[in-house]
Amino acid sequence: MRICFLDPVDWDYAIESVYQRPLGGTQSAMCYLAEELVKLGHEIFLINKTKYITTSLGVTCLPTSLISADLFDNLSLDVCIVLNDAGNAKILKRYLPSSTLLILWTGHNTNQPGVELLKNEAELYDYFVFLSQWQKNKFVEVFGLSESKLKVFAHCVSPTFLKIFSPDESIISTKLSPITLAYTSTPFRGLDILLEIFPEVYAKFPNCQLKVFSDLKVYQVDDSQDQAQYGSLYSRCCEIPGIEYIGSLPQPELAKHLKSVTALTYPNTFEETGCIAVMEAMASGCQVITTDMGALPETTANFAELIPVTEEWEVYKIQFAEAVINALRKTLDSELQENLNQKLSQQVQYIQKHHNWQIRAKEWETWLTSIIQQNQLKSWPPEAKLYYQRKQYDKALQIYENAIEEDPDNLENYWQAGILLVLLNREEEAQLIWSIALAKLSQEEVHTHISYLTSQLLIEAEHQYEDGNVDLAFAIRGYIKEFAPEQIANLIWIINVALENNFEIEYIKENLLVLQAQLNSNLNIEEFTQYSNRLENLLKLLTDKLFADEATICFLKSLVLFKDYLPDFSNILDNITRRLMYKDYLPHLAVDYGEIYLDTANRNYESLLLMSDIYRFSIKLEQAEECINEALSKCDTLSSRVLTLAKLRYIILCFGSRWEDVYRIDNEHLALLSELIKNNPQNIPQHEAFRLLVGSLVSWYLYDEPSAYLPLLSELANLCCSNIQNNAITRGFKLPAYNSNLNWRDTHSKKLKIGYVSSCFRTHSVGWLARWLISSHNHSEFEIFLYFVGANTHGNDPLQEWYKSLNVNIYTEGSWYYEIAEKIIQDEINILIDLDSGTFDGTCGVMALKPAPIQATWLGFDTFGLPTIDYFIADPYVLPNIAQEYYPNSIWRLPQTYLGIGGFEVNEVSLKRQVLGIESDAIIYMSAQTGLKRHPSTVRLQMEIIKKVPNSYFLIKGLSDEKTVKQLFESIATEIGISLEQLRFISGDPTSMVHRANLGIADVILDTFPYNGATTTLEALWMGIPLVTRVGQQFAARNSYTFLKNAGVEEGIAWSAEEYVEWGVRFGTDHELRRKVAEKLRRARYSAPLWDAKGFTKEVEAAYQAMWHHYVTGEMILPPGHRIG
């Protein structure tokens, strides 16, 4: 539709002005409505006292001085909507084409001067729009308007007011400190009364304050005139104790103030026809105390305290003051606050549902479409109109065909006949009849008639779409595209609806290319801004439904030129990049989108931080380092610098060879971290509190000194935990309080509810290893719950789908850590197990909120001292006996192993000796690890083994920067004096099952230190390959030790560097030793604790029962073989 708003008032403003300065209620409403109608794909114009022709938020703004018949002919309007004042109908009717509907949209009361002329000019308006039923009834009573021409659309609040509170945020908690009242209307509507009342309120509540947001700026009155009229009233505000005079503000600023306002006190003396001020206060969670005058009962919808107005003003003032005092007493009564918070939440939700411009714009759209269609039918022959309304299109067509025969020069008959033929699916005939009509025109006339035809086609397309006839709407839109390919709004509509209705991808891509070409062909910035909102909606759909296609990425790149005119472009790219990286685990696509995001975000700190992660994960380490160094230069707080240095350290570590740089950065990081912990800030931003925890887990790769670094990490965990909790509380989360005074008999007779929370219920080492325990539980005694943190949204991860298929309770919906915690609390989980062990920020957030009375961490990694963790589940070997001395959490040691699994799936071998050029009798050593674990001291030991074993080769495999890791190994090999021919750097395998099969090429696996293998060790042992490991003090340096012990193998366990080399040489030179160990490992599959998933599950369940018994009774009865410490 082509819609014009005409504002006769003498104000110069544009659509975006509503976000920049105060505007009158009707003007503000029109701005928001116009902006939303643009987003819905309509051509919108504003004619007012602007001085220049401009484009504002997609709306073309024109000065009233241009008003003429020629202007309106060129605009080809479907509707012209006049704001407020009714006295312009005669001149407009003279200029407007007969096909354009004239509508008066007024917020005036019947006694205001702007509508007096309706007594003589009401018939000139086709329709009237009012703000309330009360106002409509008054106009019917006074002016005798016909009900059929009337429509009520209540005003809505600024979009800013719909985003004040997050879904779970406590409203009442924002209103108590201090108690604050507000007046937000114009000064002549009751401010003088409020100033008389407030001292009485202040006497009762000395800490109360009144903020006055009032002046005449909304009417564009200059300060001198405002002061002349109401300066004395403003001065009184400044003189009365407890009152702060602020004046009117733009709505985004007002929204920030109203979030903390307890009540709107509006002793109104004016019959409101709608009252946006009250709606804004309601949306802001304010209690509303006002009068019952005018439409206020209708607007407040039973949420407000309405004081009846009487002729005795002194009585009214007393009643109003009493109502305010009573409201504040109830607010401060802690026993009533929960109910009050619930009422305010319902009030906010009511406004969000009933006074939302997105919703209201669609209601306007539906109504305008219907009246335009009715108007269009007026020009039809009555009989054809009747047939059309009955959808008897063939009979309507016959009438037009007869009309063409009688008057072949009346081209309108051809256009309507062609539309009817399209509706009858006779499209070739439609094209023929239109071509006949176009052939009658001169070149100069074609444009005007095509414009008319496309406007009629657009009305019909919208009508068919509203009726649910998507295919017909598309067919008609296709003709608009054919006749007017430059209509960008039409192209956007086609692609949007095609995406929503899952049309063929090739069709969508074809139209996307056409749109891209139109946008890039001599389109200037002013023209572009008309489409910015619609384009952003399209971008959201494309990144949701067609994100993996190169066409979408190319289209996004083409829009970077216009990034300053797409306000939400950067946020859209941020969201899709994070989703691809952290939920869908598609780093190659995350790189493509992230690089566009870097451009649109002007390489700000957050975008650089994100891209450093994505580049690192994609093994684009040089780009990752460049981004993180640039981010480091933009840090403005100590916490952000600590975080960014930690990320830089991790990236440099990933190179696998730059160990001097790693240790240098580590020293700098530790110094700043100590300073941060000493400062103990309690206002660390939420995202930083998470990342500080996860980003600091690097010491395990550098040192084997847990007694030195664990206390520091524990202090950091305490600091981050308190900040995470503070952030959650501000969002309405209530930290649970647990009652351990339970009856053991009552709880023992019920199933224990065990929750597992993780980001790794997917194709990930933790996901593969945890499945045995989770699928082996005894469901007669335990009810199992899985909480997915960052679940893949597209169902393309087979292991994630396997977990979802289990007969357990699954929760995948929570996007925020506190949402997941809320769900855990609702499920009344008894024991919550963290599988990520500090390696994923969202899971850390969940555990920090203590949503279960007992919390433990298991499997994912070491523990670092989060104070809300009760137990770290281990075994007799994976931690030394003295570990409890420096571990902040209680260590629960299972009798044999902290992990028992049922084995691994194995595929066919694809790696052969012949391909690698290795003789059949040569000894092959292998190390398959990430570059993070390639500590040079261990690499040196491995090279010494190769040197001492004749005819030996070393296969090096794993995620890392291949060039730098190769340099590390070759430089040490050269230094030690072994041939580089003995080293083979091999690439990864397509799947983990192929990787396991290819392990069989090795005679011996050489483990890493101080960070051992875990899954890689298990895979080697399952494949029956001897392994050499060095045992240290920390969890990460003892994984292979416990796995060997629990596989029944002592051979290969080294307690020093010398023993590591000795075992490596022995395995390489003693064939019988290798055979003996391989046989042990083969037999272990059938009896060893490591491979006994069911036995392991029973021990874990026994631990859970003992933990719960201790929690309920205070008595610790350990199962046989279990111990704590």
Buried (B, 14 or more C-beta within 10 A) or exposed (E): BBBBBBBBBEBEBBBBBBBEBBBBBBBBBBBBBBBBBBBBBBBBBBBBBBEEEBBBBBBBBBBBEEBEEEBBBEBBBBBBBBBBBBBBBEEBBEBBEEBBBBBBBBBBBBEEEBBBBBEEBBEBBBBBBBBBEBBBBBBBEBBEBEEEBBBBBBBBBBBBBBEBBEEBBBBBEBBBEEBBBBBBBBBBBBBBBBBBBBEBBBEEBEEBBBBBBBBBBBBBBEEEEBBEBBBEBBEBBEEBEBBEBBBBBBBBBBBEBBBBBBBBBBBBBBBBBBBBBBBBBBBBBBBBBBBEBBBBBBBBBEBBBBBEBEEEEEEBBEBBBBBBBEBBEBBEEEEEBEEBBEBBBEBBEBBBEEBBBEEBBBEBBEBBBEBBBEBBBEEBBEEBBBBBEEEEBEBBBBBBBEBBEEEEEEBBBBBBBBBBBBBBEBBEBBBEBBEBBBEEBEEEEEEEBBBBBBBBBBBBBBBBBBEEBBEBBBBBBBBBBEBBBEBBBBBBBBBBBBBEEEBEBEEBBBBBEBBBEBBEEEBEEEEBBBBBBBBBBBBBBBBBBBBBBEBBBBBBBBBEBBBEBBEBBBBBBBBBBBBBBBBBBBBEBBBBBBBBBBBBBEBBBBBBBBBBBBBBBBBBBEBBBBBBBBBBEBBEBBBBBBBBBBBBBBBBBBBBBBBEBBEEBBEBBBEBBBEBBEEEBEEBEBBBBBBBBBBBBBBBBBBBBBBEBBBBBBBBBBBBBBBBBBBBBBBBBEBBEEEEEBEEEEBBEEEBBBBBBBBBBBBBBBBBBBBBBBBBBEEEEBBBBBBBBBBBEEEEBEBBEBBBEBEBBBBBEBEBBBBBBBBBBEBEBBBBBBBBBBBBBBBBBBBBBBBBBBBBBBBBBBBBBBBBBBBBBBBBBBBBEEBBEBBBBBBBBBBBBBBBBBEBEBBEEEBEBEEBEBEEEBBBBBBBBBBBBBBBEBBBBBBBBBBBBEEBBBBBBBBBBBEBBBBBBBEBBEEBEBEEEBBBBBEEBEEBBBBBBBBBBBBBBBBBBBBBBBBBBBBBBBBBBBBBBBBBBBBBBBBBBBBBBBBBBEBBBBEEBEBBBBBBBBBBBEEEBBEBBBEBBEEBBEEBBBBBBEBBBBBBBBBBBBBBBBBBBEEEEBBEEBEEE
